[in-house]
Amino acid sequence: MELKLNSRYDLGGGISNLTTTEKIDLNQWNLVRITRNGLKGTLQLNEGPVVKGSSFGTQTVLNLEMPLYVGGFRHVKIFY
């Protein structure tokens, strides 16, 4: 199974779904860069290519009413 990194956000007009083109290596440190400016977002794993995407809609501010989920592994960390 190829494990790839995924980032999603929704600014009111549909989900932007960014997925790395490279497989993530488990059991080692990985550098993840996620940015969002207005509707546009980027995702980068280690020194791999930058994946770009955009959410549709009129919102440009992301307000979290629910916790931000970072995980997919056994030990999940939730940031507020």
Secondary structure, DSSP 8 states (H G I E B T S, - for coil): ---EEEEEEESSS-EEEEEEEEE--SSS---EEEEEETTEEEEEETTS--EEEE--SS------SS-EEE-SSSS-EEE-
